[in-house]
Amino acid sequence: MKELMNHQPHTGRLEWIGLSSTRRAEVTSVESAKVEVGTGLDGDHHATSGKGSKRQVTLIQQEHLPVIAALCRLDDVSPAKVRRNLVVSGINLASLKNKRFRIGEVLLEGTGYCHPCSLMEEVLGDGGYNAMRGHGGITTIVVEPGTIRVGDPVQFVSDGESADDDDNE
């Protein structure tokens, strides 16, 4: 089973980057962002919430946005409304929980599921919280810094082992 769980034959794509300067501030879409070890995306409130957080960068899967919209009985749901930092497509984010993966030159490690907060009820309307359950994506820490850009590939690296250690494949 471990072999199957560590087999990621597909490469995903970074579709969207969003930053929010404070907890409830509007999420602004950007084309690129600098990512720092121990904090996250420069300019995002998660990066200022304390070094060592397990929630430095949050990700959601683009394929889940239409599901969330349907469950909320909305025509669509923008990435900014669900308040995640990154939207990726083409790779199952749940399979990256507790794994290491690259987005462009940045190495991230999945730390858990990104469960919805009560704000989703406010932002998405009645039932928004429950619509997000199971579709909220994952949280990550930054292992190696760099800059990410919309269009960068999203590639599985390992299950928490050193990204540079080719003998552990």
C-alpha positions in Angstrom: 0.0 0.0 0.0 2.8 2.4 0.8 4.2 1.9 -2.7 0.9 2.9 -4.2 0.6 5.9 -1.9 4.0 7.1 -2.9 3.4 6.7 -6.6 2.4 10.0 -8.2 2.6 9.6 -12.0 1.1 13.0 -12.9 2.4 16.5 -12.6 0.0 19.2 -11.5 -0.1 22.9 -12.2 -0.2 26.1 -10.1 -3.3 27.9 -11.3 -3.7 30.8 -8.8 -1.9 32.6 -6.0 -3.7 34.7 -3.3 -2.4 36.8 -0.5 -4.3 38.3 2.4 -2.5 40.9 4.6 -4.6 40.2 7.7 -6.9 37.4 8.9 -10.2 38.8 7.4 -8.7 41.1 4.7 -9.6 40.7 1.1 -7.5 38.0 -0.7 -5.6 39.5 -3.6 -4.6 37.5 -6.7 -0.9 37.8 -7.7 1.1 36.2 -10.5 4.1 35.3 -8.3 5.1 35.2 -4.7 8.3 34.8 -2.7 8.1 31.9 -0.3 10.2 31.7 2.9 11.1 28.8 5.2 9.4 28.9 8.5 6.8 31.5 7.5 5.2 31.1 4.1 4.3 33.6 1.4 5.7 37.1 1.8 2.8 39.5 2.2 0.3 36.9 3.5 -0.9 37.0 7.1 0.0 33.4 7.7 3.6 34.4 7.2 3.4 36.9 10.1 1.4 34.6 12.5 4.5 33.1 14.0 7.4 31.1 12.9 7.0 27.3 13.0 3.2 27.2 12.1 2.0 24.0 10.4 -0.2 26.3 8.3 2.4 28.4 6.4 0.8 27.9 3.0 -2.7 26.7 2.2 -3.7 24.9 -1.0 -7.0 23.9 -2.6 -7.6 21.8 -5.7 -9.1 23.7 -8.6 -11.3 20.6 -9.4 -13.1 21.1 -6.1 -14.2 24.7 -6.7 -17.2 23.6 -9.0 -18.2 21.0 -6.4 -18.2 23.6 -3.6 -20.2 26.0 -5.9 -22.8 23.3 -6.6 -23.2 22.4 -3.0 -23.7 26.1 -2.2 -26.1 26.4 -5.1 -23.9 29.1 -6.7 -22.8 29.5 -10.3 -19.2 29.5 -9.4 -16.8 30.1 -6.5 -13.7 32.2 -6.9 -10.4 31.1 -5.3 -10.4 34.3 -3.3 -13.7 33.4 -1.6 -12.3 30.1 -0.1 -9.3 32.0 1.2 -6.5 29.6 0.3 -3.1 30.8 -0.8 -2.7 28.5 -3.8 -5.0 26.7 -6.3 -3.5 23.7 -8.1 -4.9 21.4 -10.7 -4.1 18.0 -12.1 -2.9 16.4 -8.9 -4.8 15.0 -5.9 -3.9 17.3 -2.9 -5.1 14.7 -0.4 -2.4 12.4 -1.7 0.2 15.1 -0.8 -0.7 15.2 2.9 2.4 14.2 4.9 4.4 14.2 1.7 7.0 16.6 0.1 6.3 18.2 -3.2 7.7 21.0 -5.4 5.9 23.9 -6.8 8.4 25.5 -9.2 11.6 25.9 -7.1 9.8 25.8 -3.7 9.7 22.6 -1.6 6.6 22.2 0.6 5.6 19.4 3.0 1.9 18.7 3.5 1.0 18.9 7.3 -2.7 18.3 7.3 -6.1 18.9 5.9 -7.2 22.5 5.6 -10.6 22.4 7.3 -13.1 25.2 6.7 -13.7 27.8 9.3 -17.0 29.5 10.2 -16.2 32.4 7.9 -17.1 30.1 5.0 -20.7 30.4 6.1 -20.5 34.1 5.8 -18.6 34.2 2.5 -20.3 31.3 0.6 -23.8 31.7 2.2 -25.9 29.3 4.2 -24.3 25.8 4.1 -20.9 27.2 3.0 -19.1 25.5 5.9 -20.5 22.1 5.2 -19.9 22.5 1.4 -16.2 23.0 2.1 -15.9 19.9 4.3 -13.7 17.4 2.6 -12.9 19.9 -0.2 -10.8 22.4 1.7 -7.4 21.2 0.5 -4.2 20.9 2.6 -1.9 23.0 4.8 1.9 22.9 4.4 5.2 24.1 5.7 8.0 25.5 3.6 11.1 23.2 3.4 13.0 25.1 0.7 12.4 28.8 -0.2 12.1 30.4 -3.6 9.6 32.1 -5.9 6.5 30.5 -7.2 4.7 31.6 -10.4 1.3 30.9 -11.8 1.9 28.0 -14.3 4.6 26.3 -12.3 4.5 22.5 -12.2 3.4 20.7 -9.0 5.4 17.5 -8.5 5.5 14.9 -5.8 9.0 14.4 -4.3 8.8 12.0 -1.3 7.0 11.0 1.9 9.0 13.4 4.1 12.5 12.2 3.3 15.1 14.6 2.0 14.3 15.9 -1.5 17.9 15.5 -2.5 18.2 11.9 -1.4 17.7 9.9 -4.6 18.5 6.6 -2.8 15.2 6.6 -1.0 13.0 6.3 -4.1 
